Amino acid sequence: WPIQSAVLLADFPKTNNTPTAVPDLTLNLEAGHWYAITATLIVQAGDGGASFDFLGGTATMVGMSLTGSYYQDGTTANLRIPDAGTNVSSAAGFTQGYFLSGVVQVDVGGTFSPRVNQNVTDVSPSKMLRYSIISAQDITP
């Protein structure tokens, strides 16, 4: 079963609250297929905070469920992302590392990518940091 991976090789900064796809973390998903997704995303929140979701591509999902954990300043917590539009927020001034895994069922094929934005427009940029990675393995029965 084929595996696709994408790695962010340079920081992706944001200084406004317009969600923007991270182009270097884009995968291509086929209609009607199931994929096992893993992602390690590192988000550095500027003074305005930061957030991300998975609406950065053109693919639409019948269903999606990602679970995982994040680490911030000595604290680890669990999280669940039940759909592509779930907004995951990072506290202002912190760097958070997210490890996510789960499945997506694709309705309309296309690209699949996280979007990142700053919660409040600010001059201190929020960033998706380099070496963030996302992978998809086609597990269609």
FENHUTA-V949790 format. One record per pair of residues at least 24 apart in sequence whose ideal C-beta (glycine too) atoms are under 6 Angstrom apart, sorted by the first residue. I is the first residue (numbers start at 1). J is the second residue. Records with the same first field share a line. If there is no record, write none. Layout:
BEGIN
I=J ; J
END
This chain:
BEGIN
1=137 ; 138
2=138
3=137
4=136
5=135
6=134
7=133
8=130 ; 132
9=130
10=130
11=127 ; 129 ; 130
12=128
13=125 ; 127
14=116 ; 117 ; 118 ; 126
15=125
16=121
17=117 ; 118 ; 121
18=117
19=115 ; 117
20=115
21=56 ; 113 ; 115
22=113 ; 114 ; 116 ; 128
25=113 ; 114 ; 134
26=111 ; 113
27=112 ; 136
28=111
29=59 ; 106 ; 109 ; 112
30=109
31=106 ; 108 ; 109
33=106 ; 138 ; 140
34=105 ; 139 ; 140
35=104 ; 136 ; 138
36=103 ; 137 ; 139
37=102 ; 104 ; 136
38=101 ; 135
39=100 ; 134
40=99 ; 133
41=98 ; 132
42=97 ; 129 ; 132
43=90 ; 96 ; 128
44=95 ; 127 ; 129
45=90 ; 92 ; 94 ; 126
46=122 ; 124 ; 125 ; 126
47=92 ; 122 ; 124
48=118 ; 119 ; 120 ; 122
49=92 ; 119
50=90 ; 118 ; 126
51=87 ; 89 ; 117 ; 119
52=88 ; 114 ; 116
53=85 ; 87 ; 115
54=84 ; 114
55=84 ; 85 ; 115
56=113 ; 114 ; 115
57=110 ; 111 ; 112 ; 113
58=110 ; 111
59=106 ; 109 ; 110 ; 112
60=107 ; 108
61=104
62=105 ; 107
63=105
64=104
65=102
66=100 ; 102
67=102
68=99 ; 100 ; 101
69=99
70=96 ; 98
71=97
72=96
END
